[in-house]
Amino acid sequence: MQHHNPGAFPDGFLWGASTSAYQVEGAWNEDGKGPSVIDKAAFHDGITDFTVTSDHYHRFREDIALLAEMGLKTYRFSIAWSRLYPQGDGELNPAGVAFYQQLIDEICRHGIEPLVTLYHFDLPWALQQDGGWSNRRTVAAFERFAVTCFEQFGQQVKYWLTINEQNMMILKGEVIGTLPPGTADVQKTLYQQNHHMMLAQAKAMIACHQRLPHARIGPAPNISCVYAASARPEDVLAADNFSAIRNWLYLDLAVHGRYNNVVWSFLQQRGWLPDIAPDDMATIAAGKPDFIAFNYYASATVSADMPEVARGELNSKQQADQQMAGIDRSVYVGCNNPHLQQNQFGWYIDPVGFRITAREIYARYALPLIVTENGLGAFDTLEAGNKVYDDYRIAYLRAHIEQLRLAVADGVELFGYCPWSAIDLVSTHQGISKRYGFVYVNRDEHDLKDLARYRKKSFFWYQQLIASNGATLDAQVEY
Ligand code: BGP
């Protein structure tokens, strides 16, 4: 459908930007913080680790002032579970509470709406040693941690996100560092963990509604539309399979409180069905999200496994990437998409897919949407005068925001957009050289330098865009 005059973004639209605790804070063992699975992960060999990252823990006032200068209406960040509960459960760490209290005060003081992710990949290591999400004890520990956050920060925080990209942790846990190496019976374990996370999420949503009647809470999966590699019905069916496994399993449980039928039969066939305790499904059904947050970077393309046809199957490196489909023969086969450009890291750039994704989610669940991640990872260069001319990032954001505006014109109820990332931070598995921020952080993979903050060209472009509520999408910016 074409819109000749797509109109504006709604009044009060939450223009924002995102970070997560382990990628931006640093101070990994300061003031009583316990280690998390990310601190213990081995996948950052040869690139930077997560000990210092962007040193936001010590520089948050300067960072929030920059975000306020950019004009952000909301700022999405996460609370490090092991800063509050160093052992994941047990004793509360007052210094951890104090840090987030100061951070939230600072955000609110600048008139920015805090948008808080409870759990962004960084499960406390003590819980992981005790079985992590395979152990039902972690469900209770998460509920307790969530309740603590609601009690401590609920007066100032209205918008809450439960679990960041639960689907990526299940589909690509080894890439993200959340699945312990050497796990036996990987898939069965992962789908059991998934069930426990669903339960934990539902309990957090119930607790939030009981304690904070004015708050809003929702899940934050990574959702992307899935294309069939051709119009052959078998390929279309494969795309439908992968979409159910990648996307709808998670949102059907979160919103409708039931397992997606296609995925249920897939799990049954493979012997991967989770153990479900008698009250679990009633609890999952009772936890109701107020909105759906979603992260979107790239679309996926799959075919059926029909070896007689050359299909541009993904190679093993591509399959391992968190944004790409894998291959599960007879169900779906991840493919390249010749119609799309790739970024410097091989991720497909697909703004139209963003619109399709937003429409699909809204059509299925009819809940308000907010985008909590979308952005371009790139090797930025710091030029003379501490300038970063990231026109490629502006082009990416412009194209994606344009498609969001069209999605709004299509009738999608969208209340915010938070690109990744507010400032430069350490990529989940590709170091600090893969930058996403509006603000350059002066360090590299192995040299911390002075960690100074410099405004990139995209900073001024986004500032202008926010000030006009999206009207200056095509405008140039002085730099
Ligand atoms: C998402 C995560 C973020 C962030 C982002 C970019 O999966 O929620 O934490 O890392 O992807 O990915 P990467 O850092 O691998 O480029």
Boltz pocket constraint, residues with backbone or C-beta under 6 A from the ligand:
constraints:
  - pocket:
      binder: B
      contacts: [[A, 20], [A, 23], [A, 164], [A, 165], [A, 168], [A, 222], [A, 295], [A, 322], [A, 373], [A, 377], [A, 420], [A, 426], [A, 427], [A, 428], [A, 429], [A, 430], [A, 434]]
      max_distance: 6.0
